[in-house]
Amino acid sequence: MTPATPAYAHAWPSDRWTPDSIPGQSGRLVVVTGANSGIGYVTARELARRGAHVVLACRSQERGREALERLRAEAPGARAELRLVDLADLTSVRRLPHLLASPDPRVVTVSSEGQRFARFDMGNLDAERGYRPLFTYIQSKRANLYFATELQRRADAAGLRLRSMAVAPGLTRSNVLTGGANSTRGRAYGALMRLLLRSAFRPTPEGAKTSLYAATVPDLPGGSYVVPDGPFQLRGEPVLRSRERAVQDADTAHRLWALSERLTGVLHPVPAQAPSRD
Ligand SMILES: NC(=O)c1ccc[n+]([C@@H]2O[C@H](COP(=O)([O-])OP(=O)(O)OC[C@H]3O[C@@H](n4cnc5c(N)ncnc54)[C@H](OP(=O)(O)O)[C@@H]3O)[C@@H](O)[C@H]2O)c1
């Protein structure tokens, strides 16, 4: 018997997929972290345009309110609200315990292809043995990938319906080079980064495509890693990457999860089996 063709296969090769392919999202509740700017904002706006109820999870009341007003202007009739969440503060993270109440829960974690250049150092996760911004950034992006894949393994082991996806957006115009700590680096840095953003980085909606794809393609398998299909995965249309070493490295992902549980005191209710070392 020929197995039924999964719906995501219709979007393959994914150059046939555009945000116009996104099915209606009404009835879905979507929480977008970092939704006040960049990729998060566009992801929230596009999902709201298609009928999802969108929660903009932002750490700043002021920036969040501005984003909500902008979203309501750009997506009239959108069902959107603002909630304050600082991801560096676990108390505020714990105020979102409702994921598993959904009939089809999905988590999309935004990594980066920069993760491929990380030398992952389990002994220096907090940069306590020296802080090098780029090194720390790409290490955190590798950790995103380990987190997303280990979450899927644990969900599977617990028999949960939850699907966990990771994405890389490619080079995307946003506040990533100019916001946060970078905003205090002086005018010359700011001007250089703005020039770089304009010349080499793509418009933000392009970078939001992999997130939108991972969040909405109906039968996309849990554990997928979605990247742009262009040169070095810096630009292009969303495709699945299965041959990614970090995606297959269950051992490091397992150890990172255990360490994260110790550091945060947050325990997953069902421990995964240790990966086999065959
Ligand atoms: N742009 C690229 O080329 C690129 C490439 C690869 C990967 N990425 C990834 O894409 C994701 C989105 O970044 P972006 O490019 O859209 O940059 P962005 O415009 O700087 O957006 C980052 C968002 O994250 C929020 N945020 C930062 N720390 C937070 C915290 N502790 N709690 C809650 N929210 C927090 C920021 O809020 P504030 O405004 O309050 O700071 C902002 O809304 C990031 O994970 C980034 O690593 C981006």
The ligand as an SDF file (V2000), in Angstrom:
LIG
                    3D

 48 52  0  0  0  0  0  0  0  0999 V2000
   18.9440   38.6350   12.0460 N   0  0  0  0  0  0  0  0  0  0  0  0
   19.7400   37.6390   11.6620 C   0  0  0  0  0  0  0  0  0  0  0  0
   20.5000   37.7550   10.6830 O   0  0  0  0  0  0  0  0  0  0  0  0
   19.7210   36.3410   12.4250 C   0  0  0  0  0  0  0  0  0  0  0  0
   20.5020   35.2710   11.9190 C   0  0  0  0  0  0  0  0  0  0  0  0
   20.4870   34.0690   12.6040 C   0  0  0  0  0  0  0  0  0  0  0  0
   19.7130   33.9320   13.7310 C   0  0  0  0  0  0  0  0  0  0  0  0
   18.9740   34.9840   14.2190 N   0  0  0  0  0  0  0  0  0  0  0  0
   18.1630   34.7620   15.4180 C   0  0  0  0  0  0  0  0  0  0  0  0
   16.8510   35.2490   15.2020 O   0  0  0  0  0  0  0  0  0  0  0  0
   16.2440   35.5320   16.4800 C   0  0  0  0  0  0  0  0  0  0  0  0
   15.5020   36.8520   16.3770 C   0  0  0  0  0  0  0  0  0  0  0  0
   16.4600   37.8810   16.2590 O   0  0  0  0  0  0  0  0  0  0  0  0
   16.2780   39.1390   15.2980 P   0  0  0  0  0  0  0  0  0  0  0  0
   17.2790   39.0150   14.2270 O   0  0  0  0  0  0  0  0  0  0  0  0
   14.8640   39.3190   14.9310 O   0  0  0  0  0  0  0  0  0  0  0  0
   16.8250   40.2900   16.2750 O   0  0  0  0  0  0  0  0  0  0  0  0
   16.0860   41.4580   17.0940 P   0  0  0  0  0  0  0  0  0  0  0  0
   15.3800   42.3640   16.1630 O   0  0  0  0  0  0  0  0  0  0  0  0
   17.1680   42.0250   17.9490 O   0  0  0  0  0  0  0  0  0  0  0  0
   15.0020   40.7220   17.9800 O   0  0  0  0  0  0  0  0  0  0  0  0
   15.3580   40.0630   19.1750 C   0  0  0  0  0  0  0  0  0  0  0  0
   14.1440   40.0920   20.0660 C   0  0  0  0  0  0  0  0  0  0  0  0
   14.4370   39.2960   21.2340 O   0  0  0  0  0  0  0  0  0  0  0  0
   14.0300   40.0620   22.3740 C   0  0  0  0  0  0  0  0  0  0  0  0
   14.7740   39.6480   23.5750 N   0  0  0  0  0  0  0  0  0  0  0  0
   16.0930   39.7180   23.7910 C   0  0  0  0  0  0  0  0  0  0  0  0
   16.3720   39.2910   25.0380 N   0  0  0  0  0  0  0  0  0  0  0  0
   15.1930   38.9530   25.6070 C   0  0  0  0  0  0  0  0  0  0  0  0
   14.8140   38.4560   26.8790 C   0  0  0  0  0  0  0  0  0  0  0  0
   15.7110   38.2320   27.8390 N   0  0  0  0  0  0  0  0  0  0  0  0
   13.5020   38.2090   27.1200 N   0  0  0  0  0  0  0  0  0  0  0  0
   12.5660   38.4370   26.1700 C   0  0  0  0  0  0  0  0  0  0  0  0
   12.8540   38.9200   24.9540 N   0  0  0  0  0  0  0  0  0  0  0  0
   14.1600   39.1750   24.6700 C   0  0  0  0  0  0  0  0  0  0  0  0
   14.3290   41.4900   21.9860 C   0  0  0  0  0  0  0  0  0  0  0  0
   13.6170   42.3740   22.8400 O   0  0  0  0  0  0  0  0  0  0  0  0
   14.1570   43.8710   23.1330 P   0  0  0  0  0  0  0  0  0  0  0  0
   13.7220   44.7180   21.9580 O   0  0  0  0  0  0  0  0  0  0  0  0
   13.4550   44.2040   24.4120 O   0  0  0  0  0  0  0  0  0  0  0  0
   15.6400   43.8060   23.2610 O   0  0  0  0  0  0  0  0  0  0  0  0
   13.8000   41.4920   20.5470 C   0  0  0  0  0  0  0  0  0  0  0  0
   12.3950   41.6350   20.5270 O   0  0  0  0  0  0  0  0  0  0  0  0
   17.3820   35.5180   17.5050 C   0  0  0  0  0  0  0  0  0  0  0  0
   17.3230   34.2880   18.2180 O   0  0  0  0  0  0  0  0  0  0  0  0
   18.6480   35.5430   16.6370 C   0  0  0  0  0  0  0  0  0  0  0  0
   19.7280   34.8940   17.2560 O   0  0  0  0  0  0  0  0  0  0  0  0
   18.9590   36.1850   13.5670 C   0  0  0  0  0  0  0  0  0  0  0  0
  1  2  1  0
  2  3  2  0
  2  4  1  0
  4  5  1  0
  4 48  2  0
  5  6  2  0
  6  7  1  0
  7  8  2  0
  8  9  1  0
  8 48  1  0
  9 10  1  0
  9 46  1  0
 10 11  1  0
 11 12  1  0
 11 44  1  0
 12 13  1  0
 13 14  1  0
 14 15  2  0
 14 16  1  0
 14 17  1  0
 17 18  1  0
 18 19  2  0
 18 20  1  0
 18 21  1  0
 21 22  1  0
 22 23  1  0
 23 24  1  0
 23 42  1  0
 24 25  1  0
 25 26  1  0
 25 36  1  0
 26 27  1  0
 26 35  1  0
 27 28  2  0
 28 29  1  0
 29 30  1  0
 29 35  2  0
 30 31  1  0
 30 32  2  0
 32 33  1  0
 33 34  2  0
 34 35  1  0
 36 37  1  0
 36 42  1  0
 37 38  1  0
 38 39  2  0
 38 40  1  0
 38 41  1  0
 42 43  1  0
 44 45  1  0
 44 46  1  0
 46 47  1  0
M  CHG  2   8   1  16  -1
M  END
$$$$
